[in-house]
Structures are given as structure tokens and as C-alpha cells.
Amino acid sequence: MDELPEFKRSSLEVLRGPLEDRIVSISRVQSSLTYPCNFMLVASMNPCPCGYFGDKEKECKCTEQQIMNYRSKISGPLLDRIDLHIEVSNIKFESLKNTDEESSEEIKKRVNFARNIQKERYKEYGIFSNSELTTKLIEKFCVLKPSSQDILEKYFRKNNLSARSYSKILKVARTIADLDGSENIEDSHVLEALRYRSLDKR
């Protein structure tokens, strides 16, 4: 979904149920049907109406109220159901010539490695990935050591997060640990997961 805030709010809010429950229900006068609906939502938006808020090269012309109104089109409950929110800055021409980045083939190997770890870990529980973890399974497989718990608690209190956001962060941290080949979730994994929550600080 490109330019997420430009969609009708009512259309966006109806995504909340399918994102969380992985089903979509259609009700009519004489009947009600439920279908499986497991999908990945990928969306983008500008930081403000003009698109230049926070840009180092171009000046933003929007007022503070305009920026607030624009961002408020995405409700907190919908944002809670999105695992990652990442700010992407403008690309410099020099970076387009950078050939030192990890190749797609190398990334694919790491992802498949992490996926296989999760399939093996959850084979007795009828699920295949960290995204499917229930509250009980989160308590079992996303255990944090005291220092990591302290980091997450401070972030949680500072940004007034919901319980749903807390669970999302733990699942993402568990995934980062799997990509790293680590049995335990370390401080670095929690800190990286928190870096993928940029809209919590808006």
C-alpha cells in the first residue's frame, strides 16, 4: 500500500482484524462466512504532507499541526499490528555505486537458516514461525535476561506502548537472534528490534 495515510481511515481500520486473527468475515442478511486470510502487509508513507520533514537537503513547508493531522490518519491500534516501522532517508548518488553490500543470495541463505531453526523449534506446536507465537509460547521461547528486560521496560514506559507492541518486539528480537544463529535473545537483538519501531516515538 503506497501512501498509506491517503487511504480512507475506515478502509485501513478494517485491516486490524485480518492482521491479528488471520481470518476475514463477511456478513450478509442471511448468512455469515469466514475465510482464512494470512497475508503480509507492506506499506509506505511520507513523513509529512510535503514529504520533506526531517530531510537534510530540502526544507519542510508543513506546519506542526499539518504533520500531526497527516500522521494521525494511521491509528495506534493499526500501528500496533505492524511489526516493523522503519524510516528511510533519501539515497545519495554515491551509495548507488556501493558494491560492498550483502548479496541477495547471501541474505536468502541467512533467512532460510533462520526459517529452518523456527520450523524445528516449533514442530511440536503446530506452527512454523515466530510470528505465530501465542502469549504462552512467547513466555517459553522469548525469555530475556535481566539487562535485556531492563532495556525493553525503559522503552515501553517512555513510549507508553501496548501489550500487543511488547509482544511484537519480543517476536522480532527472537527472529533477529535466529538470523544471528543465537540460541538466546541478547541485548543487541532487543536493541535492534527497538530500532525497527520508529513510529513509536512520533
LUMMAR-906811 format. One record per residue: x, z, y of N, C-alpha, C in turn. Coordinates in pm, whole numbers, always signed. Layout:
BEGIN
[miro [X; Z; Y]; [X; Z; Y]; [X; Z; Y]]
...
% end
This chain:
BEGIN
[miro [+85; +0; -118]; [+0; +0; +0]; [+89; +0; +123]]
[miro [+87; -109; +197]; [+168; -120; +318]; [+88; -65; +437]]
[miro [+158; +2; +530]; [+92; +62; +647]; [-23; +154; +604]]
[miro [+12; +256; +530]; [-86; +348; +472]; [-188; +403; +572]]
[miro [-147; +445; +693]; [-245; +501; +786]; [-348; +401; +837]]
[miro [-325; +272; +816]; [-419; +172; +865]; [-539; +154; +772]]
[miro [-531; +211; +650]; [-647; +207; +561]; [-751; +310; +608]]
[miro [-876; +287; +578]; [-980; +383; +613]; [-951; +516; +544]]
[miro [-970; +625; +617]; [-942; +757; +559]; [-1028; +782; +435]]
[miro [-1151; +737; +437]; [-1240; +757; +322]; [-1185; +685; +198]]
[miro [-1124; +569; +219]; [-1065; +494; +108]; [-942; +567; +52]]
[miro [-864; +627; +141]; [-745; +699; +98]; [-783; +828; +24]]
[miro [-883; +898; +75]; [-921; +1025; +15]; [-974; +1009; -126]]
[miro [-1036; +893; -154]; [-1092; +873; -288]; [-981; +858; -393]]
[miro [-855; +839; -348]; [-742; +829; -440]; [-701; +965; -497]]
[miro [-743; +1071; -431]; [-698; +1204; -471]; [-731; +1237; -616]]
[miro [-854; +1210; -657]; [-895; +1239; -794]; [-816; +1161; -898]]
[miro [-812; +1027; -888]; [-736; +949; -986]; [-587; +984; -991]]
[miro [-528; +1017; -876]; [-386; +1053; -875]; [-360; +1180; -956]]
[miro [-452; +1275; -946]; [-431; +1403; -1014]; [-484; +1404; -1157]]
[miro [-604; +1349; -1177]; [-669; +1359; -1307]; [-645; +1240; -1398]]
[miro [-592; +1131; -1341]; [-565; +1007; -1415]; [-691; +947; -1476]]
[miro [-803; +968; -1410]; [-928; +905; -1450]; [-1002; +862; -1324]]
[miro [-1092; +764; -1340]; [-1178; +724; -1229]; [-1322; +724; -1281]]
[miro [-1410; +788; -1205]; [-1550; +798; -1245]; [-1636; +712; -1153]]
[miro [-1727; +638; -1214]; [-1820; +552; -1140]; [-1962; +598; -1171]]
[miro [-2031; +642; -1068]; [-2167; +693; -1087]; [-2269; +595; -1031]]
[miro [-2372; +570; -1111]; [-2484; +487; -1069]; [-2612; +566; -1093]]
[miro [-2724; +507; -1055]; [-2852; +579; -1065]; [-2882; +619; -1209]]
[miro [-2859; +530; -1303]; [-2898; +556; -1441]; [-2785; +601; -1531]]
[miro [-2662; +592; -1486]; [-2551; +629; -1574]; [-2425; +662; -1495]]
[miro [-2331; +724; -1563]; [-2201; +757; -1505]; [-2094; +723; -1607]]
[miro [-1994; +650; -1565]; [-1887; +606; -1655]; [-1753; +659; -1608]]
[miro [-1666; +691; -1704]; [-1531; +739; -1673]; [-1429; +651; -1744]]
[miro [-1330; +605; -1668]; [-1226; +518; -1724]; [-1089; +582; -1705]]
[miro [-996; +555; -1797]; [-858; +602; -1776]; [-797; +531; -1656]]
[miro [-716; +602; -1582]; [-661; +544; -1458]; [-526; +608; -1428]]
[miro [-426; +571; -1505]; [-291; +627; -1486]; [-208; +521; -1414]]
[miro [-173; +548; -1289]; [-103; +446; -1211]; [+4; +509; -1123]]
[miro [+92; +427; -1071]; [+195; +472; -978]; [+160; +421; -838]]
[miro [+148; +514; -745]; [+118; +478; -607]; [+248; +466; -528]]
[miro [+269; +350; -468]; [+384; +329; -380]; [+329; +286; -245]]
[miro [+362; +359; -140]; [+306; +330; -8]; [+414; +340; +98]]
[miro [+389; +274; +211]; [+483; +281; +323]; [+405; +301; +452]]
[miro [+473; +356; +551]; [+413; +374; +683]; [+523; +383; +787]]
[miro [+489; +352; +910]; [+582; +369; +1020]; [+583; +515; +1063]]
[miro [+688; +558; +1135]; [+691; +696; +1183]; [+594; +723; +1297]]
[miro [+546; +616; +1362]; [+454; +627; +1475]; [+388; +491; +1496]]
[miro [+289; +480; +1586]; [+222; +350; +1607]; [+315; +236; +1646]]
[miro [+414; +263; +1731]; [+504; +154; +1772]; [+615; +129; +1671]]
[miro [+641; +227; +1585]; [+738; +211; +1478]; [+880; +254; +1509]]
[miro [+905; +312; +1629]; [+1043; +342; +1667]; [+1072; +490; +1688]]
[miro [+979; +578; +1650]; [+1006; +721; +1665]; [+1126; +761; +1578]]
[miro [+1225; +824; +1642]; [+1345; +865; +1570]; [+1450; +757; +1555]]
[miro [+1423; +636; +1605]; [+1519; +527; +1595]; [+1633; +549; +1693]]
[miro [+1756; +524; +1649]; [+1873; +546; +1734]; [+1901; +427; +1826]]
[miro [+1840; +313; +1796]; [+1868; +193; +1874]; [+1758; +161; +1975]]
[miro [+1632; +184; +1937]; [+1520; +147; +2023]; [+1438; +271; +2061]]
[miro [+1387; +270; +2182]; [+1313; +385; +2233]; [+1166; +379; +2191]]
[miro [+1114; +492; +2144]; [+973; +504; +2107]; [+889; +515; +2235]]
[miro [+780; +439; +2242]; [+692; +439; +2359]; [+566; +525; +2338]]
[miro [+554; +587; +2222]; [+432; +663; +2189]; [+436; +803; +2250]]
[miro [+319; +854; +2282]; [+309; +992; +2328]; [+306; +1084; +2205]]
[miro [+330; +1211; +2228]; [+328; +1308; +2118]; [+190; +1310; +2052]]
[miro [+85; +1299; +2132]; [-50; +1300; +2078]; [-77; +1177; +1992]]
[miro [-27; +1061; +2036]; [-44; +939; +1958]; [+25; +950; +1822]]
[miro [+144; +1009; +1823]; [+218; +1027; +1698]; [+143; +1122; +1605]]
[miro [+92; +1231; +1661]; [+17; +1328; +1581]; [-110; +1265; +1523]]
[miro [-181; +1189; +1604]; [-304; +1125; +1557]; [-275; +1024; +1445]]
[miro [-166; +950; +1462]; [-127; +849; +1363]; [-95; +915; +1228]]
[miro [-13; +1019; +1232]; [+29; +1084; +1108]; [-82; +1165; +1043]]
[miro [-175; +1214; +1125]; [-284; +1295; +1070]; [-383; +1213; +989]]
[miro [-370; +1080; +994]; [-457; +995; +912]; [-430; +1016; +763]]
[miro [-309; +1068; +732]; [-275; +1100; +593]; [-296; +1249; +576]]
[miro [-398; +1288; +501]; [-434; +1429; +489]; [-334; +1506; +404]]
[miro [-329; +1636; +426]; [-242; +1722; +347]; [-272; +1716; +198]]
[miro [-401; +1722; +158]; [-433; +1715; +15]; [-387; +1585; -51]]
[miro [-395; +1472; +21]; [-345; +1346; -36]; [-193; +1350; -46]]
[miro [-128; +1400; +58]; [+18; +1409; +59]; [+68; +1499; -54]]
[miro [-8; +1604; -83]; [+27; +1695; -192]; [+39; +1624; -326]]
[miro [-35; +1515; -341]; [-41; +1446; -469]; [+64; +1335; -479]]
[miro [+145; +1319; -377]; [+252; +1218; -378]; [+385; +1290; -399]]
[miro [+456; +1254; -504]; [+576; +1328; -545]; [+691; +1318; -445]]
[miro [+715; +1198; -394]; [+831; +1174; -309]; [+789; +1117; -175]]
[miro [+841; +1173; -65]; [+824; +1111; +67]; [+963; +1099; +128]]
[miro [+1005; +979; +151]; [+1142; +954; +196]; [+1143; +873; +325]]
[miro [+1220; +918; +422]; [+1239; +843; +546]; [+1350; +741; +526]]
[miro [+1325; +619; +567]; [+1424; +512; +553]; [+1458; +460; +692]]
[miro [+1583; +470; +730]; [+1624; +423; +863]; [+1652; +272; +860]]
[miro [+1664; +213; +978]; [+1695; +71; +987]; [+1830; +41; +923]]
[miro [+1840; -74; +859]; [+1963; -113; +791]; [+2058; -182; +888]]
[miro [+2183; -138; +888]; [+2287; -203; +968]; [+2336; -329; +896]]
[miro [+2376; -428; +974]; [+2423; -554; +914]; [+2541; -530; +821]]
[miro [+2630; -439; +860]; [+2749; -412; +780]; [+2714; -364; +640]]
[miro [+2604; -287; +630]; [+2567; -230; +500]; [+2517; -338; +403]]
[miro [+2471; -452; +458]; [+2422; -559; +372]; [+2536; -621; +292]]
[miro [+2659; -605; +341]; [+2775; -662; +273]; [+2838; -564; +177]]
[miro [+2782; -441; +167]; [+2840; -337; +82]; [+2812; -369; -65]]
[miro [+2917; -387; -142]; [+2902; -420; -285]; [+2943; -303; -374]]
[miro [+2961; -184; -315]; [+3007; -69; -393]; [+2892; +12; -453]]
[miro [+2766; -28; -427]; [+2652; +48; -476]; [+2635; +29; -626]]
[miro [+2569; +128; -688]; [+2542; +124; -831]; [+2455; +3; -864]]
[miro [+2488; -68; -971]; [+2414; -188; -1008]; [+2280; -150; -1071]]
[miro [+2188; -245; -1072]; [+2058; -223; -1134]; [+2073; -192; -1283]]
[miro [+2168; -256; -1347]; [+2190; -234; -1490]; [+2236; -90; -1517]]
[miro [+2321; -40; -1430]; [+2368; +99; -1444]; [+2255; +198; -1419]]
[miro [+2173; +169; -1320]; [+2058; +255; -1291]; [+1961; +254; -1409]]
[miro [+1938; +137; -1466]; [+1848; +125; -1581]; [+1897; +211; -1697]]
[miro [+2026; +213; -1721]; [+2081; +294; -1830]; [+2056; +442; -1806]]
[miro [+2075; +487; -1682]; [+2052; +628; -1650]; [+1905; +665; -1664]]
[miro [+1817; +576; -1620]; [+1673; +602; -1629]; [+1629; +609; -1774]]
[miro [+1674; +514; -1855]; [+1639; +514; -1997]; [+1693; +638; -2067]]
[miro [+1812; +681; -2028]; [+1871; +803; -2084]; [+1781; +923; -2053]]
[miro [+1738; +935; -1928]; [+1652; +1046; -1888]; [+1516; +1038; -1957]]
[miro [+1462; +916; -1970]; [+1332; +899; -2037]; [+1340; +942; -2184]]
[miro [+1450; +909; -2249]; [+1467; +947; -2390]; [+1479; +1098; -2406]]
[miro [+1545; +1162; -2310]; [+1555; +1308; -2311]; [+1414; +1369; -2306]]
[miro [+1331; +1316; -2218]; [+1197; +1370; -2200]; [+1108; +1342; -2322]]
[miro [+1119; +1225; -2379]; [+1041; +1193; -2500]; [+1074; +1290; -2612]]
[miro [+1201; +1319; -2629]; [+1244; +1412; -2734]; [+1199; +1554; -2703]]
[miro [+1211; +1595; -2578]; [+1176; +1732; -2537]; [+1029; +1761; -2559]]
[miro [+945; +1662; -2531]; [+800; +1685; -2531]; [+728; +1628; -2654]]
[miro [+802; +1590; -2757]; [+740; +1523; -2872]; [+637; +1612; -2943]]
[miro [+651; +1743; -2929]; [+555; +1834; -2993]; [+435; +1864; -2904]]
[miro [+436; +1812; -2780]; [+332; +1850; -2684]; [+239; +1734; -2646]]
[miro [+261; +1619; -2705]; [+171; +1506; -2680]; [+186; +1440; -2544]]
[miro [+299; +1463; -2479]; [+326; +1397; -2351]; [+462; +1327; -2359]]
[miro [+493; +1247; -2258]; [+614; +1167; -2265]; [+710; +1186; -2147]]
[miro [+662; +1248; -2038]; [+748; +1257; -1920]; [+720; +1385; -1841]]
[miro [+812; +1416; -1750]; [+799; +1535; -1667]; [+674; +1532; -1580]]
[miro [+630; +1413; -1541]; [+514; +1401; -1454]; [+387; +1454; -1520]]
[miro [+386; +1462; -1652]; [+267; +1506; -1726]; [+265; +1656; -1754]]
[miro [+365; +1727; -1708]; [+374; +1871; -1737]; [+255; +1948; -1681]]
[miro [+198; +2033; -1764]; [+93; +2125; -1720]; [+159; +2250; -1660]]
[miro [+78; +2338; -1605]; [+131; +2460; -1546]; [+209; +2542; -1649]]
[miro [+155; +2555; -1769]; [+223; +2633; -1873]; [+355; +2569; -1914]]
[miro [+355; +2436; -1924]; [+478; +2367; -1963]; [+583; +2370; -1851]]
[miro [+537; +2372; -1727]; [+630; +2387; -1615]; [+703; +2521; -1626]]
[miro [+628; +2625; -1658]; [+688; +2758; -1674]; [+790; +2760; -1787]]
[miro [+768; +2678; -1888]; [+858; +2675; -2004]; [+982; +2589; -1980]]
[miro [+963; +2473; -1916]; [+1072; +2376; -1908]; [+1135; +2360; -1768]]
[miro [+1078; +2426; -1669]; [+1134; +2415; -1533]; [+1177; +2553; -1482]]
[miro [+1249; +2623; -1565]; [+1295; +2757; -1529]; [+1409; +2745; -1427]]
[miro [+1400; +2824; -1321]; [+1502; +2824; -1216]; [+1584; +2953; -1222]]
[miro [+1712; +2940; -1195]; [+1792; +3061; -1184]; [+1765; +3125; -1047]]
[miro [+1803; +3251; -1027]; [+1767; +3323; -904]; [+1805; +3251; -775]]
[miro [+1922; +3190; -770]; [+1965; +3123; -647]; [+1878; +3002; -617]]
[miro [+1839; +2927; -722]; [+1751; +2811; -703]; [+1612; +2856; -661]]
[miro [+1566; +2965; -721]; [+1434; +3018; -686]; [+1432; +3063; -540]]
[miro [+1542; +3119; -494]; [+1552; +3165; -355]; [+1546; +3046; -258]]
[miro [+1616; +2938; -293]; [+1614; +2816; -210]; [+1472; +2763; -197]]
[miro [+1404; +2754; -311]; [+1269; +2699; -312]; [+1170; +2791; -240]]
[miro [+1188; +2921; -256]; [+1097; +3016; -189]; [+1109; +3006; -38]]
[miro [+1231; +2995; +13]; [+1252; +2984; +157]; [+1189; +2855; +211]]
[miro [+1206; +2746; +138]; [+1148; +2618; +180]; [+996; +2626; +177]]
[miro [+943; +2686; +71]; [+798; +2700; +54]; [+737; +2776; +171]]
[miro [+797; +2888; +206]; [+743; +2971; +314]; [+758; +2903; +450]]
[miro [+871; +2838; +473]; [+897; +2774; +601]; [+799; +2661; +627]]
[miro [+764; +2585; +523]; [+679; +2468; +540]; [+535; +2489; +495]]
[miro [+504; +2614; +458]; [+366; +2650; +423]; [+308; +2556; +318]]
[miro [+379; +2541; +206]; [+339; +2447; +102]; [+225; +2500; +17]]
[miro [+163; +2410; -57]; [+58; +2447; -151]; [+119; +2467; -290]]
[miro [+40; +2523; -379]; [+85; +2542; -518]; [+110; +2406; -583]]
[miro [+30; +2306; -546]; [+48; +2172; -602]; [+184; +2114; -561]]
[miro [+222; +2132; -435]; [+351; +2083; -388]; [+466; +2153; -460]]
[miro [+449; +2282; -483]; [+550; +2361; -555]; [+573; +2301; -694]]
[miro [+463; +2269; -764]; [+475; +2211; -898]; [+542; +2074; -893]]
[miro [+507; +1994; -791]; [+568; +1861; -777]; [+719; +1872; -761]]
[miro [+762; +1967; -679]; [+906; +1984; -654]; [+977; +2023; -783]]
[miro [+917; +2112; -861]; [+979; +2153; -988]; [+991; +2035; -1084]]
[miro [+889; +1952; -1091]; [+893; +1836; -1181]; [+1001; +1737; -1138]]
[miro [+1012; +1716; -1007]; [+1114; +1624; -956]; [+1253; +1681; -982]]
[miro [+1271; +1811; -961]; [+1401; +1875; -987]; [+1438; +1864; -1135]]
[miro [+1338; +1880; -1223]; [+1362; +1866; -1368]; [+1406; +1723; -1399]]
[miro [+1346; +1624; -1334]; [+1383; +1484; -1355]; [+1523; +1456; -1305]]
[miro [+1558; +1511; -1190]; [+1693; +1492; -1137]; [+1796; +1552; -1232]]
[miro [+1764; +1668; -1287]; [+1854; +1731; -1384]; [+1870; +1642; -1508]]
[miro [+1760; +1582; -1553]; [+1767; +1492; -1669]; [+1853; +1370; -1639]]
[miro [+1838; +1313; -1520]; [+1920; +1198; -1481]; [+2067; +1236; -1475]]
[miro [+2092; +1364; -1446]; [+2228; +1417; -1437]; [+2281; +1459; -1574]]
[miro [+2195; +1454; -1675]; [+2235; +1497; -1809]; [+2251; +1647; -1821]]
[miro [+2182; +1721; -1735]; [+2195; +1867; -1732]; [+2078; +1932; -1804]]
[miro [+2108; +2026; -1892]; [+2004; +2099; -1964]; [+1926; +2190; -1871]]
[miro [+1997; +2249; -1773]; [+1934; +2343; -1680]; [+1917; +2280; -1541]]
[miro [+1818; +2329; -1469]; [+1799; +2287; -1331]; [+1892; +2369; -1243]]
[miro [+1983; +2302; -1174]; [+2081; +2370; -1089]; [+2037; +2368; -943]]
[miro [+2109; +2444; -861]; [+2078; +2448; -717]; [+2078; +2307; -657]]
[miro [+2177; +2227; -696]; [+2190; +2091; -640]; [+2067; +2005; -672]]
[miro [+2008; +2028; -789]; [+1890; +1950; -827]; [+1769; +1989; -743]]
[miro [+1754; +2118; -717]; [+1646; +2165; -632]; [+1664; +2114; -489]]
[miro [+1786; +2123; -438]; [+1813; +2077; -300]; [+1785; +1927; -286]]
[miro [+1821; +1850; -388]; [+1794; +1706; -382]; [+1644; +1679; -385]]
[miro [+1571; +1752; -470]; [+1425; +1736; -476]; [+1361; +1767; -341]]
[miro [+1413; +1867; -271]; [+1359; +1903; -140]; [+1388; +1795; -36]]
[miro [+1499; +1724; -52]; [+1530; +1615; +41]; [+1431; +1500; +28]]
[miro [+1361; +1495; -83]; [+1261; +1390; -102]; [+1122; +1434; -59]]
[miro [+1116; +1534; +32]; [+987; +1583; +81]; [+986; +1581; +235]]
[miro [+1026; +1470; +293]; [+1046; +1464; +438]; [+919; +1489; +518]]
[miro [+803; +1453; +466]; [+679; +1471; +542]; [+629; +1615; +542]]
[miro [+689; +1700; +460]; [+654; +1843; +465]; [+692; +1902; +599]]
[miro [+793; +1842; +665]; [+848; +1900; +787]; [+789; +1839; +912]]
[miro [+687; +1753; +899]; [+636; +1682; +1016]; [+572; +1778; +1115]]
% end
